[in-house]
């Protein structure tokens, strides 16, 4: 209805291209603390974002008011019309008419309350001093039209469950966070995921309460699937977004940047993962893209705008947080593919080192090619064995990305797509994403 | 008008209805590395509604006032499911029907913003070039109403500017960002470019330093260790839940350390008229001569601690969401000894213990030589006791007024 009005207004304007996204998003959030419900909230967000391209310039405007659609179209057009030629080209892509809706109804609030209260019970665990459980369910529906005739409706409900535990034993106090992405919102699945994070969280918290703080210095390390997945996303993925023209990788296409068995892909087609979608927010069908193949940089991730500038095709990575933002180059699932080493082979070669596990986030500077990651926990490796009785507290790993790639000695054959509920921020926009990796072994690397 | 009618309609059915209406208009002009001008405009309106009934709380958020009754009913329904919060006592104490204006920025035509951003984008320093510049103008209007007849309104105009630069003549890849905000971003654009140019000269050649050194913290480096963490430890909800261990009158800092939260700081990035529960913004002394004087409160924690809200409710839909406004650290006795100047710091701080590991990517010696990235470790609570406070108050960041701070004898290790 609103998009019909938009089409009517924009068809009468002399544009080279336009598109419009109408989005409705319902969100439910429920949070408990020590078994008591702390918050139940329902939110609704809806609006429309309009992008116009005219004579090499682009304008974007949004509104949440359905009575202001004409004004918003005018505003978007006015900006594109008033700027001198900026050289903007939108790449040529196939048009699509499709309705893709996943039927994935979340339980009612009363049921979510039951799930959360059952999980958030730690009365028989005196070492646990504080607990929090949060479930978020989001149900966004996006309708997309453009001047080329595409008409796409996409509805992919999703959610997340998070657990935070604070424990104390003697003089030691620690905190741990665990989360799972919920792409299947059936009650049974939410309950299973809740049990999984509870079990994992308690096990790791007990270890953390006995953990020592590591002294800063260089060590041989093995990073687990989750932290290596974060590396794939933060360190490699961001640097391969084509809109970051100053990226340290920008001029390295077709250059060898990693060892022979290092392969990195962008892939939104894996159902049930955090970065899954059928179409991006520019109406381009999501597809698998080889970014690094046999250690050679092969491709960057593109939106229609960056693809137009580089005379190539979009890789289906044009995504926007919601209607109030224009699409920019964003990741979906960023995955380091399996190598050929077993975890045991990696460990047995280390006399003294650290097995670094889990992630608490990180950041990257794509211009300088530097990164910082924080692990959840670590274990000492001694004489070719992981010493679970010698845990170490969360570790800060930092360095230059190219140096880290040089220091990769082995890539595991145990690829796992991470199940955590990751969101990625780029500028003012947040978007759900996914990542995955096998275990990776690095020679001497700075940890603190 | 519509909202007031809705509040009246349901006022007899529940103990308290609170509505926060937030309208935002924005214009953004960006010239990124690629040089294309990117202009975005938009308008948004949100209604946050909270219903308190007995010991039940229901919270919702919606767009548009047409369906407001439907959403109030949803909140009432949720308040029947979400019970056990205790009785909220809120007094009608902040009534002010006049619209308050904050910030003296007036919106300009897009063309004028473009001119300014172009000027910054085209700046060329001795060995620096700006590779991206952006300006955002925001007009925010908030209106708070409740069934106790509180009714506050304010309007805030903000301009935010940012330039990112790189040193490319020697191809060192040195890079940085400057943020400035509030009243005069245009005047600040070129000033930031000049400062960036100066600093990148120092960063062009970095030397490796290790061993025990004094670190002088300023600008960006104050955010990670202080603002985020103090917000957490002084949050009365976290104290109540045992997540923060600080107690009133406990000495946690050096004699020289006086910290204030200010929601009314002139030019302060976080200055607003009132918080999300309609409480007027104010100044709160958090630390006096190193002793804890107050926590940060919203209505919920004020009831628990039998005190008044300090106006720090960041989001009234979540009673744990209490945050600092602007951070003010009073000038101290100063320090004579030399140190490494640190303007960027990133890393990890463990909330239960205060233990941290930080990496410093942006630092130089006092005679202007760049220092290679290094790491150091420590404990926030131990540092607060030993912290040396500079003599001169500075606008370190849009929301931070503080002298430089010194950490003495830190063991630093190059990466």
Interface residues (C-beta under 8 A of the other chain):
Chain A: X31 X33 X36 X37 X38 X39 X40 X41 X42 X43 X44 X45 X46 X47 X49 X57 X58 X59 X60 X61 X62 X63 X64 X65 X68 X72 X75 X76 X79 X82 X83 X86 X87 X88 X109 X110 X113 X129 X130 X166 X173 X174 X175 X213 X215 X216 X217 X243 X244 X245 X246 X248 X309 X324 X325 X326 X360 X363 X365 X367 X368 X369 X370 X372 X374 X393 X394 X395 X396 X398 X399 X446 X448
Chain B: X32 X33 X34 X35 X36 X37 X38 X39 X40 X41 X42 X43 X44 X45 X57 X58 X59 X60 X61 X62 X63 X64 X71 X74 X78 X81 X82 X83 X84 X110 X111 X114 X131 X166 X173 X174 X175 X241 X242 X243 X317 X318 X319 X320 X346 X347 X348 X350 X351 X352 X353 X355 X357 X358 X359 X361 X373 X375 X376 X377 X413 X415
